[in-house]
Amino acid sequence: MTGRIHSFESFGTVDGPGIRFVAFLQGCPLRCQYCHNPDTWGAGGEEYDAQTVADKAMRYRNYFGDKGGVTVSGGEPLLQIDFVIELFKILKEQGMHTCVDTSGITFRPDDEKCVQKHEELLALTDLFLLDIKHIDDEACKKLTGHSNKNTLAFAKFLSERGKSMWIRQVLVPGITDNEESLHRTRAFIDSLKTVEKVEVLPYHTMGVVKYEKLGLAYPLEGVQAPSKERVLNAKRILKE
């Protein structure tokens, strides 16, 4: 089993607990207007087999401590769910903590085979980092090109099966930082049983240079990072 990998990070500190080895997988169906990795969207990357990726990660095991481990991110890693499952099988045999950073966009609750495949993944995954792009479906379609229905269904799926998750919300001025949306997101989070942490991620423009290199127009041209006050307000609503 091989997967397409965009890049690796040896000492990640923002993609799950502790120090982590992060594999960024290639490919994503979403076109988030604030995406800072547009180079992960389409074809590309480098092909690796699961054992090679596991071996790369295990080289850093001594640095992980009690809390660290391996995270697969992207792009959208669950576009390559079979590869992730095989990789995690190898890692769990070594007692490694495993984490998936996902939007949940690939989950289809009415597709039995899809559900079974995600059940298999759940058995091998210790933690999910779930990105809720926008709680309002129409606003989500405008922001990402896709509905939020699969994402919210996946959150409920994780909760019903007792799987730990962190909820992530990117805070974009004028798009995801309005009071109504934040309170609706909080109400949804409160309906879940297994949310261990909520992370508010302030929008930034560090990915603009990648759009320029790819010859792409930057969708949020002129939008500035949220103020400290807006970030604190979002944290107050979503985390307290």
N, C-alpha and C positions, 0 to 999 in steps of 0.2 A: 504494500500500500504506500503510495507516494502522495505528497501534497505540494502545492505551490506556495512557497514562502516569500514574502516581501522582504523581511529583515528580521534580525534578532536583537534583543537587548539583554545583556548579561546580568546587569545589576539594577533591575527595575524596582522602583519604590512607590509607584502610584497605580499599579495594576493588581491590587490585592494586598493581603497582609504580608508584612515582612519584606525581605529582599527576595526578588523573584527573577527567574529566567523567563523572558517573554518572547514568544514566537508570534510575529505579525503575519497572518496569512493573507494571500492575495485574493482579491475579488470582493465586490460588495454590490448588492442590488440597489441600495439607497444612494441618493445624491443630496446628502445633507448640505444645506447652503453654507453652514459653518465648518464643514469638514476640513481638517488641516492635513489630510493624507489622501488627496485625490489620485495620487500615483498608485494607490491600492485598488482602485475601482475595477479596472478591466483586466485583460490578460496580461501576463508578465510574471515577474518573480522568478524564483529558481526552484527546481524540483528537488525534493528531499524525501527519502523514505523515513518512516516513523522511527525506526531504530536509530538512525543517524541523528535525528533531532533529539531523541531521548538521551543519547550519548553526549551530545553537546551540553544539554542541561545538567546532566549528572556531574560534569566536570566542576560545577560551581556549588555542589551540594554542601560543602563545608561552610559556605558563606550564608546559607539560608537560615540557619538556626532553627528554633522551634516553630516559627510562624511562617517562614518563607516557603517557596516552592516554584511551580511552573504555571504560567498563565498563557493561554492562547487568545490572541486578539486579532485585529485586522485593520482594515477591511472588516468583513463579516466572516468569522471563523467557521460558523456552522453551515456555510455553503459547502464546506468540505468536512461534513460531520463524520463520515466514515474514517477519514484520516485522523481526525481528533480522537475518535473512539479507540483506534488502534494505538495511537500515541499514548493515550491515558492508560490503556491496559498495561503497557510496558512500564509506565511511571508508577502505577499503583503497586506493581510487583516489587518495586524498589521502595515502597512506603512513602512516596512523594505526595505532597499536598498539591491538588490540581484545581485550576480555576479557569473559567471561561468568561471572557468579556464579549457580550453579545447584545444586539438590538432585539433578538427574538423574532426577527422578521421572517425567518425561514420556517417557523413553527406553524403548522396548519392543524388545528384541533379537530377538524372533521375528516382528516385523512388518517386512517388507521395505521398504515405503514409508517407514516411520518411520526405519529405518536409513539409507536413501538420503538422507532429509531432513537427518539429523544429519551424514552425510558431507559434504553441501553446507555445513553450518555450520562443520564442522571446517576446511575449506579457507580459511575467512575469519577464523578466530579464532586469536589468538596464545597465549592463556592461558585456562584454565578454573579457577575457584575452586569446588571441589566440597565441598559440605556433607554430611558423613556424620553423619546424625542420631543413629543408634545402631547399633552393629555387630550386636546381637542382634535378629533379625527380630521376635519377639513383643514385645520391649521397644520396638522402633521403632513397631510398630502402636499400642501404648498411648500412646506419646509424641506421635505425629504423625497417627495415624489411617490410616497406610498402611504397607505392607511396605517393607523396604529393598532388595528384590531389584533393582528398576530402577536404584537409585543405585549399587549395587555392580557391576551389569552395565555401567553407563555408565563407571565408573572403569576397568574392564578394557578397554572399547571405546577409551577415550582412550589407555590405555597401549599397546595393541596397534598403534595407529596413530601412535604417536610424538608425541602431543600433550602439551604441557607442562601441568601442573596443580599447584595448591596444594590440599592437603587441609585442611579446617576442621572442628574439633570444638568444639561448645559444651559447656562443662563445667558440668553442673548437679548440685549436691550430692544424693546419694542416687539419682541416675538415670543419669548418664553418667560418674561419677567413680570407679566401683569398679575395683579392680585387674584383675579378670578381663576386664572389657570393654575397658579401656585396652590390655591386652596383646593381646587379640584384634584390636583396631583396628590396633595396631602390626604384628602379623603380616600383616594384610591389606595395609597400606601397603607392607610389605617385598616383597609379591608383585607390586607395580606397578613399571614401569620408568621412568616419566617424572614422578614426584613431585619437584618442586623445593623444596617448602617445606611444613611442617606448622604450622598455626596453632591454638593453644589459645585459645578465646574464653571468658573467664569469664562465667557467667550473671549478668545484672543485672536490676533491676526498673524500669528507666526507662520501660518501655512500659505500666506499670500504669494510668497516667492515661488512655491511649487506650482501654483496656477500659472504664473508668468512663464515658468520653464516649459510647462505643458501647452502653452498657447491658449489657455482657457480664461474666460472672463470671470472675475471673482464676484460671486453673487451678492455678497454683503459689502460691497465697496462703500466706504464712508461710515460704516457702523463701528463705533468705538467700543472698547471694553466696558463692562458695567462699572458703575461707581462702587466704592466701598459700601456706601449706604444701601444700594440695591442688592448687593451680595449678602449683606447682613440681614436684610429684610427677607430674602429668599431662604436663608438658613433658619431664620426664626420661624418661618411658616412651615418649612419642610422637615426640620430636624427636631424642633422642641416638642 
